[in-house]
Amino acid sequence: MNEEILDVLIVGSGISGIGAGAHLSMKCPDKSYLILEGRENFGGTWDLFKYPGIRSDSDMHTLGYSFKPWIDKKSIADAPSIMEYLEETIQEYELTNKIRYSHYVQSAEWSSEESLWTLSVEDKKLGNTKIFKSAFLYMCAGYYSYKQGYLPEFQGYDDFKGDIIHPQKWPENYDYENKEVLVIGSGATAATIVPAMSKKAKHVTMLQRSPTYYASAPDEDATANFLRKFLPMRLVYGFIRLRNVLFQQWIYRRARAYPDKVKEFLLSKVKEELPNYNVEKHFTPSYNPWEQRLCLVPNSDLFEAIREKKVSLVTDHIDKFVSDGIDLKSGDCLKADVIITATGINLENFGGINIKVDNQDVQVSDTMTYKSMMYSSIPNFVNCFGYINASWTLKADITSEFVCRLIKHMDKNKYSKCCPEIPSDVSESKDWLSDWSSGYIQRSIHKFAKQGDKKPWVNYQDYLKDWYDVKFGKLEDGHLRFSNRKI
């Protein structure tokens, strides 16, 4: 078998992995590294999903990288625009030769004797297995399975005579013009697909078990576009980024502190958009704001499609699929030519890669997260897991900064190993994911690492706290243990 030994291996070339490579090139230029990507292209989420209208549901001033300004007029961007931005990043930071495509990581094992990670990697093009070794492993594989999305068991599923499509497996060039489309779901994916498909479909019906909170906003940032006319691009980007971060944090904290007031405000805005609609039935969730992610409606496109009667909302439960649609538990039947199952994703740790430490399988659920980036008893290992209550890349950026700072600290002090160890005075605390009621989280919460009751074992989901800690927090804090001094 071929074998390569590097300083750092990055797994995944999505928005996190590309950012990780850029950070290493900027801050650790003497380090050798590769980005291993199991698919045939970069982009992760933005290359995988092909459904109509796919776009960001976060503004690009915070979903973009801290080091590369987003300069397009639209701050809510479609997937092709995001892919262009990522390709520019690859070119600007000379990452093209750093990415190995069709290299699917099957397993990763740490050896204390060698102070190295050994990765078994399938080269999908050549059909063989390669071995890669590295002193440090940076996991940027995301948090959900790329193999398939979540699909509940529906009675009579095979009886439907039309097409059934999950957004994660969208057929290329699928023609739905003048068809009756039924979309199951009301989350971010459904909120994107429904107005997009309504432009060509005969009619689109969105079927939901329960409503979701929506917030409308322009897809262009007028302030950013105005300031760019006479101020330096980076200055404007930094200002808008900070403003949006502070606004996101303010909204989130206010929703947690005053859920009834925020709920009333959000519903009042929906009533303004749809004054003659049954907002109580179709847009009033049973949970409080920000117990699930707030869905963005750019330029009120969903509301506009409803007003123009191109889209209908049905709040009910599915009884069974039938040959020409879906029977509901209320007794009604929804006719359809096409059914879109926007029913969610399947979460998994580290892209489903089997992790071992000194021949012992790691059960992630038995570990505890250190600064929500590292894991107890897993050496020289960082996982990138973005924010649930803010833009993913905010966390990805500071995680990469932490990795670079940690690597440089280890070099300076001639350490070959660092590993979080839980002190005796730290106890397991309430799971940080338990406050989130989204189905995709609750279905998989048992798979994920625990959190502790004291810093740095608490996952705050707070960008400003994390940013300060990464910039100025001590690395030798008594929780992150360093050993194996190099001679």
QUIMO-V570903 format. One record per residue. N is the residue number from 1. OMEGA is omega as a letter, one per 30 degrees, with the letter a starting at -180 (999 if undefined). D_LAST is the distance of its C-alpha to the last C-alpha in Angstrom with 2 decimals. Layout:
# QUIMO-V570903
[[N/OMEGA/D_LAST] [N/OMEGA/D_LAST]]
This chain:
# QUIMO-V570903
[[1/l/30.24] [2/a/28.52] [3/l/24.92] [4/l/23.06] [5/a/19.46] [6/l/19.10] [7/a/17.19] [8/l/20.31] [9/l/23.53] [10/l/26.62] [11/l/29.57] [12/l/32.94] [13/l/34.46] [14/a/36.92] [15/l/37.08] [16/a/33.81] [17/l/31.80] [18/l/33.14] [19/l/32.34] [20/l/28.76] [21/l/28.36] [22/l/29.94] [23/l/27.70] [24/l/24.50] [25/a/26.08] [26/a/26.99] [27/l/24.01] [28/a/20.99] [29/a/22.37] [30/a/19.14] [31/l/18.71] [32/l/20.38] [33/l/22.80] [34/l/26.09] [35/a/28.97] [36/a/30.58] [37/a/34.28] [38/a/36.57] [39/a/39.71] [40/a/41.09] [41/l/40.85] [42/l/38.91] [43/l/40.40] [44/a/40.12] [45/a/43.04] [46/l/44.69] [47/a/44.89] [48/a/45.63] [49/a/48.68] [50/a/51.74] [51/a/54.51] [52/l/57.08] [53/a/56.11] [54/a/52.42] [55/l/50.90] [56/l/48.48] [57/l/49.62] [58/l/47.40] [59/a/47.89] [60/l/45.71] [61/l/44.77] [62/l/42.60] [63/l/42.04] [64/a/40.86] [65/l/37.38] [66/a/36.64] [67/a/35.61] [68/a/38.58] [69/l/42.08] [70/a/44.74] [71/l/47.73] [72/l/50.36] [73/a/53.52] [74/l/53.15] [75/l/50.62] [76/a/51.36] [77/l/50.38] [78/a/51.27] [79/l/48.75] [80/l/49.42] [81/l/48.68] [82/l/45.40] [83/l/44.46] [84/l/45.27] [85/l/43.02] [86/l/40.10] [87/l/40.80] [88/l/40.82] [89/l/37.39] [90/a/36.07] [91/a/37.59] [92/a/36.60] [93/l/32.90] [94/a/32.85] [95/a/32.06] [96/a/34.55] [97/l/32.13] [98/a/29.57] [99/l/32.05] [100/a/32.72] [101/a/36.16] [102/l/37.67] [103/a/34.23] [104/a/34.87] [105/a/31.93] [106/a/33.11] [107/l/30.18] [108/a/26.59] [109/l/24.35] [110/l/20.95] [111/l/18.87] [112/a/16.49] [113/l/15.40] [114/a/14.42] [115/a/13.80] [116/l/16.49] [117/l/20.14] [118/a/22.64] [119/l/25.94] [120/a/29.12] [121/l/31.23] [122/l/34.86] [123/a/35.89] [124/a/39.44] [125/a/40.73] [126/l/39.65] [127/l/40.08] [128/a/36.88] [129/l/33.60] [130/l/30.27] [131/l/26.75] [132/l/24.31] [133/l/20.71] [134/l/18.72] [135/a/15.87] [136/a/18.62] [137/a/22.33] [138/a/24.97] [139/l/28.40] [140/a/31.34] [141/l/33.96] [142/a/36.43] [143/l/38.22] [144/a/41.14] [145/l/41.96] [146/a/42.80] [147/l/44.70] [148/l/47.68] [149/a/49.00] [150/l/50.66] [151/l/54.23] [152/l/56.32] [153/l/58.79] [154/l/62.08] [155/l/65.28] [156/a/67.08] [157/a/64.13] [158/a/65.27] [159/a/68.85] [160/a/68.24] [161/l/69.60] [162/l/67.76] [163/l/64.13] [164/a/61.47] [165/l/58.27] [166/a/55.06] [167/a/53.54] [168/a/50.20] [169/a/52.06] [170/a/54.41] [171/l/56.32] [172/l/56.13] [173/a/59.33] [174/a/60.95] [175/l/64.53] [176/a/65.77] [177/l/68.46] [178/l/71.60] [179/l/70.20] [180/a/70.32] [181/l/66.71] [182/a/65.61] [183/l/62.13] [184/l/60.89] [185/a/58.59] [186/a/58.44] [187/a/54.78] [188/a/53.00] [189/l/53.46] [190/a/57.16] [191/l/57.65] [192/a/56.38] [193/a/58.14] [194/l/61.53] [195/a/62.50] [196/a/61.01] [197/a/62.98] [198/a/66.12] [199/a/66.56] [200/a/67.50] [201/l/68.34] [202/l/71.86] [203/l/70.63] [204/l/67.43] [205/l/67.45] [206/a/64.43] [207/a/64.62] [208/l/62.61] [209/a/62.53] [210/a/61.74] [211/l/61.40] [212/l/58.35] [213/l/57.92] [214/l/58.22] [215/l/57.80] [216/l/59.21] [217/l/57.65] [218/l/58.09] [219/l/55.73] [220/l/55.52] [221/a/54.13] [222/a/56.94] [223/l/55.03] [224/a/52.07] [225/l/54.45] [226/a/56.47] [227/a/53.62] [228/a/52.08] [229/a/55.28] [230/l/54.48] [231/l/50.93] [232/a/47.57] [233/a/46.44] [234/l/43.03] [235/l/44.69] [236/a/47.25] [237/l/44.74] [238/l/42.60] [239/a/45.75] [240/l/47.23] [241/l/43.96] [242/l/43.71] [243/a/47.41] [244/l/47.20] [245/a/44.19] [246/l/46.09] [247/l/49.23] [248/a/47.55] [249/a/46.09] [250/l/49.48] [251/a/51.38] [252/a/49.05] [253/l/49.19] [254/l/52.95] [255/l/53.45] [256/a/51.64] [257/a/53.49] [258/a/56.91] [259/a/57.17] [260/a/60.98] [261/l/61.26] [262/l/58.75] [263/l/60.51] [264/a/63.84] [265/a/62.56] [266/a/61.09] [267/l/64.27] [268/l/66.47] [269/l/64.79] [270/l/65.45] [271/l/69.07] [272/l/69.38] [273/a/68.22] [274/a/70.42] [275/a/73.33] [276/a/75.48] [277/l/72.82] [278/a/72.17] [279/a/68.93] [280/a/69.03] [281/a/68.97] [282/a/66.75] [283/a/64.31] [284/a/63.93] [285/l/60.91] [286/a/60.87] [287/l/57.45] [288/l/56.42] [289/l/54.91] [290/l/51.16] [291/l/51.07] [292/a/50.83] [293/l/49.78] [294/a/52.54] [295/l/53.97] [296/l/54.49] [297/a/57.80] [298/l/57.52] [299/l/60.85] [300/a/62.54] [301/l/62.67] [302/a/63.02] [303/l/65.71] [304/l/67.52] [305/l/67.65] [306/l/69.11] [307/a/71.67] [308/l/72.71] [309/l/73.14] [310/a/70.75] [311/l/68.62] [312/l/69.72] [313/l/67.77] [314/l/68.51] [315/a/67.09] [316/l/67.68] [317/a/66.19] [318/l/66.23] [319/l/68.54] [320/l/68.08] [321/l/67.80] [322/a/71.09] [323/a/72.10] [324/l/72.67] [325/a/70.38] [326/l/69.37] [327/a/71.56] [328/a/70.69] [329/l/71.20] [330/a/73.75] [331/l/75.92] [332/l/75.35] [333/l/74.18] [334/l/72.02] [335/a/72.84] [336/l/70.13] [337/a/69.52] [338/l/65.73] [339/l/63.55] [340/a/60.11] [341/l/57.94] [342/a/55.75] [343/l/54.66] [344/a/50.95] [345/l/47.52] [346/a/45.50] [347/l/42.25] [348/l/39.12] [349/l/35.41] [350/l/32.90] [351/a/35.60] [352/a/36.32] [353/l/33.00] [354/a/32.14] [355/l/28.80] [356/l/26.98] [357/a/23.97] [358/l/22.98] [359/l/26.45] [360/l/28.31] [361/l/30.56] [362/l/30.12] [363/a/33.43] [364/a/33.04] [365/l/36.00] [366/a/34.17] [367/l/31.38] [368/a/31.58] [369/l/30.62] [370/a/28.22] [371/a/29.60] [372/a/31.55] [373/a/28.59] [374/a/26.16] [375/l/27.10] [376/l/26.41] [377/l/24.36] [378/a/23.44] [379/l/19.73] [380/a/18.71] [381/l/22.45] [382/l/25.02] [383/l/28.71] [384/l/31.11] [385/a/34.39] [386/a/36.79] [387/l/39.46] [388/a/42.67] [389/l/44.56] [390/a/43.47] [391/a/42.22] [392/a/39.40] [393/l/37.50] [394/l/37.25] [395/l/34.79] [396/l/33.15] [397/a/32.43] [398/l/30.81] [399/l/28.83] [400/l/27.36] [401/l/26.67] [402/l/24.85] [403/a/22.71] [404/l/21.78] [405/a/21.12] [406/l/18.94] [407/l/16.81] [408/l/16.42] [409/l/15.62] [410/l/12.80] [411/a/11.35] [412/a/12.06] [413/l/10.38] [414/l/7.33] [415/l/9.35] [416/a/10.24] [417/l/13.47] [418/a/16.44] [419/l/19.72] [420/l/22.98] [421/a/24.32] [422/l/27.96] [423/a/28.67] [424/a/31.61] [425/l/33.80] [426/a/33.71] [427/l/36.53] [428/a/37.56] [429/l/39.94] [430/a/42.64] [431/a/41.37] [432/l/41.04] [433/a/42.83] [434/l/45.79] [435/a/47.55] [436/a/47.81] [437/a/50.90] [438/a/50.42] [439/a/51.13] [440/l/48.05] [441/a/45.85] [442/l/47.90] [443/a/48.03] [444/a/44.24] [445/a/43.10] [446/a/42.30] [447/a/39.54] [448/a/37.37] [449/l/34.78] [450/l/36.07] [451/a/35.60] [452/a/35.24] [453/a/37.52] [454/l/35.09] [455/g/32.85] [456/a/30.37] [457/a/31.80] [458/l/35.09] [459/a/36.01] [460/a/38.21] [461/a/39.26] [462/a/39.36] [463/a/37.97] [464/l/38.20] [465/a/36.30] [466/l/33.58] [467/a/33.36] [468/a/32.97] [469/l/30.35] [470/a/28.21] [471/a/28.63] [472/a/28.28] [473/l/27.23] [474/l/24.12] [475/l/21.29] [476/a/20.01] [477/a/23.51] [478/l/23.07] [479/l/24.09] [480/a/21.12] [481/l/18.38] [482/a/14.70] [483/l/12.14] [484/l/9.24] [485/l/6.44] [486/l/3.79] [487/999/0.00]]
